[in-house]
Amino acid sequence: MKIIETSLPGCLLLSQTQYRDQRGYFQELYVQQRYEELGITEPLVQDNLSHSTRGVIRGMHFQRQQPQGKLVTVLQGRIYDVMVDIRPHSPAYGQWQGIILSADNPQQLWIPAGFAHGFQALDSTNLVFYKTSSYYNPSDEGVFQPFDPKLNISWPLQDAILSAKDSQAPNVDW
């Protein structure tokens, strides 16, 4: 596995190996020992699958008291994945980075606990699979506006589709 550090401390882009032949390909999505060797030692306790059409933005979401680390994999399509460092004592506090993840390029993104996360679907059909390091708790969820001018996230598609919760979310308060 090839590891690429992102501009945000602790976030890693992980290039996976696909074994291809005339039948298609095989890929191991998660082998606990390999991630532990990379320093990702939190137990990953919940698997999530998201289906989105072109333009959908899901985010920016986080858990307040029980923050979630996320291991993100695109199974179909392409997304623009965005992470925002919301760790108060981090040197990158308030900074964001966006990365295109694609089913055609076998990469995963590790986002440690303490980041807000969201993505925009770039293809007509997009399947995003992610493992989390803590359970989702609706009463612990935080959300902020993906179009907050203070963050100025550069979403690639102008025609965005948001849920009511995301479109009505407040701006960041720092």
Rosetta silent file (secondary structure, phi, psi, omega in degrees, C-alpha in Angstrom):
SEQUENCE: MKIIETSLPGCLLLSQTQYRDQRGYFQELYVQQRYEELGITEPLVQDNLSHSTRGVIRGMHFQRQQPQGKLVTVLQGRIYDVMVDIRPHSPAYGQWQGIILSADNPQQLWIPAGFAHGFQALDSTNLVFYKTSSYYNPSDEGVFQPFDPKLNISWPLQDAILSAKDSQAPNVDW
SCORE:     score description
SCORE:     0.000 S_00000001
   1 L     0.000  130.023  177.100    0.000    0.000    0.000 S_00000001
   2 E   -93.525  135.777 -176.672    1.377    3.417   -0.959 S_00000001
   3 E  -112.750  128.400  176.847    0.767    6.213    1.548 S_00000001
   4 E  -120.219  121.077  177.684    0.413    9.862    0.527 S_00000001
   5 E   -77.678  139.219  176.953    0.194   12.466    3.288 S_00000001
   6 L   -88.441 -177.806  178.309   -2.330   15.216    2.668 S_00000001
   7 L   -76.527  -10.903 -179.939   -1.891   18.867    3.656 S_00000001
   8 L  -103.358  127.245 -176.058   -3.913   18.207    6.830 S_00000001
   9 L   -57.075  126.440  176.504   -2.100   16.447    9.701 S_00000001
  10 L    95.299  -20.606  178.509   -3.224   12.855   10.149 S_00000001
  11 L   -83.972  130.683 -174.264   -5.245   12.589    6.924 S_00000001
  12 E  -128.820  138.133  171.349   -3.799    9.982    4.569 S_00000001
  13 E   -98.917  122.361 -173.070   -4.476    8.994    0.975 S_00000001
  14 E  -113.794  114.451  177.830   -3.895    5.242    0.676 S_00000001
  15 E   -84.795  123.859 -177.755   -3.276    3.697   -2.738 S_00000001
  16 L   -95.433  165.250  175.435   -4.545    0.132   -2.842 S_00000001
  17 L  -101.577  131.157  171.893   -3.526   -2.749   -5.091 S_00000001
  18 L  -111.336  135.992  177.585   -6.008   -4.175   -7.548 S_00000001
  19 E  -101.745  107.623 -174.180   -5.365   -7.567   -9.097 S_00000001
  20 E  -106.722  144.902  169.148   -6.768   -7.368  -12.636 S_00000001
  21 E  -152.077 -168.526 -175.706   -7.302   -9.982  -15.296 S_00000001
  22 L   -62.993  -18.350 -179.810   -9.793  -10.694  -18.090 S_00000001
  23 L   -84.003  -19.892 -174.691  -12.541  -11.356  -15.491 S_00000001
  24 E   137.645 -129.954  178.931  -12.227   -7.960  -13.795 S_00000001
  25 E  -149.266  163.530  174.158  -10.346   -7.269  -10.586 S_00000001
  26 E  -127.875  141.082  179.487   -9.935   -8.241   -6.947 S_00000001
  27 L  -148.963  134.820  172.789   -9.052   -5.824   -4.159 S_00000001
  28 L   -85.098  119.776 -178.451   -8.761   -6.137   -0.398 S_00000001
  29 L   -82.895  -32.535 -176.663  -10.611   -3.154    1.095 S_00000001
  30 L  -152.951  121.207  171.887   -9.602   -3.641    4.708 S_00000001
  31 L  -127.834  106.643 -171.067   -6.986   -5.761    6.446 S_00000001
  32 H   -48.563  -45.277 -176.940   -6.767   -4.605   10.055 S_00000001
  33 H   -58.575  -40.579 -179.935   -3.082   -5.487   10.499 S_00000001
  34 H   -63.751  -39.389 -179.241   -2.034   -3.295    7.535 S_00000001
  35 H   -72.641  -36.312  176.091   -3.858   -0.270    8.938 S_00000001
  36 H   -61.571  -38.393  177.899   -2.413   -0.841   12.404 S_00000001
  37 H   -64.172  -25.236  177.055    1.061   -0.810   10.836 S_00000001
  38 L   -85.177   -5.711 -178.488    0.197    2.641    9.431 S_00000001
  39 L    95.969    4.211  176.700   -0.794    3.856   12.903 S_00000001
  40 L   -91.252   90.290 -170.961   -4.549    3.568   12.334 S_00000001
  41 L  -106.517   -7.899  179.036   -5.246    1.591   15.478 S_00000001
  42 L   -63.371  142.049  173.008   -8.771    2.683   16.379 S_00000001
  43 L   -66.994  138.055  176.932  -11.316   -0.090   16.037 S_00000001
  44 L   -99.397  111.990 -163.579  -13.540    0.527   13.017 S_00000001
  45 L  -107.730  -11.573 -176.381  -17.002   -0.289   14.342 S_00000001
  46 E  -142.847  136.431  175.214  -19.541    0.774   11.729 S_00000001
  47 E  -107.521  136.490  179.746  -19.803    0.428    7.936 S_00000001
  48 E  -127.810  147.066  177.554  -21.819    2.951    5.918 S_00000001
  49 E  -131.727  129.358 -178.836  -22.839    2.994    2.254 S_00000001
  50 E  -122.112  132.901  174.070  -24.038    6.095    0.461 S_00000001
  51 E  -112.274  126.233 -178.035  -25.634    6.269   -3.004 S_00000001
  52 E  -139.651  147.091  174.987  -25.677    9.738   -4.585 S_00000001
  53 L   -95.117  167.767 -176.542  -26.436   11.215   -7.992 S_00000001
  54 L   -51.382  131.957  176.016  -24.392   13.898   -9.745 S_00000001
  55 L    94.230  -18.426 -178.741  -24.191   17.171   -7.840 S_00000001
  56 E   -62.496  131.770  170.625  -25.267   15.861   -4.434 S_00000001
  57 E  -111.564  126.103  174.358  -23.279   17.317   -1.544 S_00000001
  58 E  -113.710  108.998 -179.844  -23.362   15.368    1.713 S_00000001
  59 E   139.743  171.153   18.620  -21.820   17.424    4.482 S_00000001
  60 E  -103.680  121.274 -171.362  -20.247   19.058    6.297 S_00000001
  61 E  -117.829  152.583  174.966  -20.826   16.622    9.179 S_00000001
  62 E  -161.668  165.530  174.482  -19.049   15.688   12.404 S_00000001
  63 E  -108.286  133.438 -173.364  -19.720   14.195   15.832 S_00000001
  64 L   -75.040  -57.808 -173.379  -19.165   16.571   18.782 S_00000001
  65 L   -94.418  -26.712  179.494  -18.387   14.358   21.802 S_00000001
  66 L  -123.672   70.100 -174.975  -17.634   11.050   20.066 S_00000001
  67 L   -60.818  149.033 -176.652  -15.767   12.110   16.920 S_00000001
  68 L  -108.040  129.293  162.281  -15.466    9.557   14.147 S_00000001
  69 L   -79.650  148.079 -178.229  -12.410    8.591   12.181 S_00000001
  70 E  -133.711  135.683  173.038  -13.443    7.565    8.664 S_00000001
  71 E  -111.045  107.655 -169.585  -11.899    5.278    6.069 S_00000001
  72 E  -102.829  131.609  177.676  -13.544    6.309    2.775 S_00000001
  73 E  -133.710  134.091  174.988  -13.663    4.165   -0.386 S_00000001
  74 E   -96.004  121.595 -179.198  -15.506    4.916   -3.633 S_00000001
  75 E   -93.012  -26.553  178.175  -17.023    1.739   -5.080 S_00000001
  76 E  -151.139  135.547  176.628  -18.674    3.369   -8.108 S_00000001
  77 L    88.249 -157.747 -179.063  -18.284    6.796   -9.686 S_00000001
  78 E  -141.647  145.426  175.797  -16.218    9.762   -8.525 S_00000001
  79 E  -134.917  157.032  168.320  -16.504   12.188   -5.632 S_00000001
  80 E  -103.022  105.279 -174.231  -14.817   15.354   -4.456 S_00000001
  81 E   -93.389  129.761 -176.203  -14.120   14.495   -0.823 S_00000001
  82 E  -122.871  134.346  175.655  -13.624   17.398    1.603 S_00000001
  83 E  -126.850  139.688  179.233  -12.247   17.342    5.136 S_00000001
  84 E  -123.858  126.348  179.676  -12.051   20.316    7.512 S_00000001
  85 E   -74.736  113.877  178.803   -9.794   20.243   10.575 S_00000001
  86 L  -115.125   21.229  175.808  -11.984   21.169   13.567 S_00000001
  87 L   -80.818  113.570 -171.621   -9.499   20.118   16.258 S_00000001
  88 L   -55.686  -31.838 -176.189   -9.143   23.316   18.357 S_00000001
  89 L   -99.822    9.574 -179.722   -5.441   22.825   19.177 S_00000001
  90 L   -79.826  142.420  174.723   -4.362   21.700   15.712 S_00000001
  91 L   -65.439  -16.562  179.830   -1.988   23.916   13.703 S_00000001
  92 L  -103.104   14.941 -178.012   -4.355   23.303   10.754 S_00000001
  93 L   -50.748  127.490  177.944   -7.519   24.293   12.673 S_00000001
  94 L    84.970   -3.787  179.624  -10.138   25.627   10.268 S_00000001
  95 L   -90.176  153.400  179.787   -8.275   24.526    7.136 S_00000001
  96 E  -129.641  160.474  171.930   -9.794   22.268    4.503 S_00000001
  97 E  -144.823  143.270  176.132   -8.608   20.061    1.684 S_00000001
  98 E  -118.369  140.777 -178.026  -10.502   18.422   -1.153 S_00000001
  99 E  -137.793  135.137  174.692   -9.433   15.261   -2.972 S_00000001
 100 E   -82.619  124.864  173.706  -11.039   13.470   -5.905 S_00000001
 101 E  -113.505  142.374 -174.448  -11.643    9.805   -5.132 S_00000001
 102 E  -142.321  147.706  174.988  -12.713    7.451   -7.888 S_00000001
 103 L   -66.513  -25.147 -179.695  -13.685    3.822   -8.308 S_00000001
 104 L   -77.688  -15.578  179.879  -11.263    3.728  -11.262 S_00000001
 105 E  -121.246  105.212 -171.710   -8.319    4.688   -9.031 S_00000001
 106 E   -70.900   81.925  177.029   -8.065    2.300   -6.067 S_00000001
 107 E  -126.375  153.017  172.787   -7.437    4.770   -3.264 S_00000001
 108 E  -123.339  155.596  177.090   -8.893    5.190    0.185 S_00000001
 109 E  -118.332  124.914  173.786   -8.895    8.284    2.343 S_00000001
 110 E   -98.057  121.657  177.014   -8.239    8.055    6.084 S_00000001
 111 E  -117.796  110.179 -177.366   -9.759   10.990    7.976 S_00000001
 112 L   -70.843  166.488  175.853   -8.958   10.801   11.692 S_00000001
 113 L   -56.652  143.104  178.734  -11.369   11.819   14.432 S_00000001
 114 L   104.804   11.853  178.085  -11.632   15.583   14.793 S_00000001
 115 E  -122.209  144.240  166.303  -12.493   16.482   11.210 S_00000001
 116 E   -83.479  150.280 -174.064  -15.722   17.565    9.581 S_00000001
 117 E  -138.542  144.255  174.166  -16.369   15.589    6.409 S_00000001
 118 E  -163.126  168.878  176.158  -18.410   15.948    3.274 S_00000001
 119 E  -154.390  159.222  173.213  -18.324   15.165   -0.414 S_00000001
 120 E  -116.999  131.197  179.035  -19.858   16.081   -3.747 S_00000001
 121 E   -76.919  130.526 -174.470  -20.888   13.340   -6.190 S_00000001
 122 L  -105.702  -18.582  179.869  -19.359   13.922   -9.626 S_00000001
 123 L  -110.571  173.708 -177.751  -20.851   11.106  -11.739 S_00000001
 124 L   -67.030  -32.302  176.734  -24.435   10.072  -12.422 S_00000001
 125 L  -132.262  126.822 -177.327  -24.153    7.145   -9.973 S_00000001
 126 E  -135.905  125.006  175.432  -21.794    7.179   -6.987 S_00000001
 127 E  -114.243  121.921 -178.668  -21.418    4.564   -4.259 S_00000001
 128 E  -119.377  124.348  179.913  -19.319    5.588   -1.271 S_00000001
 129 E  -111.859  131.160  175.257  -18.404    3.055    1.409 S_00000001
 130 E  -145.109  143.351  177.140  -16.834    4.170    4.652 S_00000001
 131 E   -99.347  144.004  179.566  -15.876    2.599    7.942 S_00000001
 132 E  -122.958  153.665 -176.714  -16.072    4.683   11.132 S_00000001
 133 L   -90.293   -5.625  172.051  -14.205    4.495   14.426 S_00000001
 134 L  -146.452  161.987 -177.105  -17.261    5.270   16.563 S_00000001
 135 L   -74.940  145.812  174.782  -20.975    4.730   16.217 S_00000001
 136 L   -67.360  132.684  178.475  -23.179    7.382   14.672 S_00000001
 137 L  -130.490  106.781 -176.183  -25.193    9.194   17.320 S_00000001
 138 H   -56.394  -32.604 -179.197  -27.829   11.612   15.941 S_00000001
 139 H   -76.348  -10.735 -179.803  -27.909   13.632   19.175 S_00000001
 140 H  -103.487   -2.219 -173.464  -24.120   14.170   18.933 S_00000001
 141 E   -74.212  138.919  171.113  -24.089   15.246   15.290 S_00000001
 142 E  -117.595  153.406  179.236  -22.799   18.630   14.226 S_00000001
 143 E  -150.320  143.137  170.993  -23.187   20.159   10.798 S_00000001
 144 L  -135.802  163.089 -172.709  -22.128   23.386    9.152 S_00000001
 145 L   -62.219  121.896  179.312  -22.885   25.060    5.857 S_00000001
 146 L   -66.271  -17.880  179.700  -20.883   23.580    2.935 S_00000001
 147 L  -106.393   23.711  179.206  -20.967   27.005    1.231 S_00000001
 148 L   -57.548  122.384 -178.761  -19.757   28.972    4.245 S_00000001
 149 L   -64.640  -23.682  178.278  -17.851   31.994    2.831 S_00000001
 150 L   -66.325  -37.194  178.822  -15.369   31.838    5.721 S_00000001
 151 L   -83.359  -37.247  178.790  -14.213   28.387    4.539 S_00000001
 152 L    54.825   49.218  177.715  -14.659   29.110    0.823 S_00000001
 153 L   -67.278  132.704 -178.309  -14.644   25.429   -0.179 S_00000001
 154 L   -91.035   82.525  177.356  -14.207   25.095   -3.952 S_00000001
 155 L   -71.056  135.583 -173.943  -16.914   22.589   -4.868 S_00000001
 156 L   -71.314  -30.194 -177.982  -16.382   21.435   -8.478 S_00000001
 157 L  -107.497  131.389 -178.339  -20.034   21.413   -9.595 S_00000001
 158 L   -75.347  -34.826 -178.541  -22.151   24.565   -9.358 S_00000001
 159 L   -83.827   82.041 -176.113  -25.517   22.768   -9.490 S_00000001
 160 L   -90.345  145.485  175.931  -25.422   21.333   -5.980 S_00000001
 161 E  -117.600  121.732 -178.068  -28.168   19.228   -4.421 S_00000001
 162 L  -123.734  152.872  171.395  -28.346   19.353   -0.621 S_00000001
 163 L   -70.244  164.563  176.348  -30.595   17.824    2.005 S_00000001
 164 H   -59.378  -42.288 -179.267  -32.777   20.196    4.019 S_00000001
 165 H   -59.806  -45.081 -177.910  -30.481   19.653    7.023 S_00000001
 166 H   -72.616  -39.031 -178.861  -27.358   20.605    5.053 S_00000001
 167 H   -69.803  -26.425  179.713  -28.899   23.558    3.222 S_00000001
 168 L   -97.261    4.462 -177.668  -30.186   25.027    6.515 S_00000001
 169 L   -66.133  149.409  178.499  -26.978   24.367    8.448 S_00000001
 170 L   -75.685  164.929  170.679  -25.287   27.336   10.143 S_00000001
 171 L   -72.903  166.517  177.302  -21.928   28.760    9.162 S_00000001
 172 L   -63.146  155.801 -175.646  -18.889   27.831   11.258 S_00000001
 173 L  -115.282   29.421  176.253  -18.622   29.693   14.546 S_00000001
 174 L  -109.194    0.000    0.000  -14.890   30.269   14.833 S_00000001
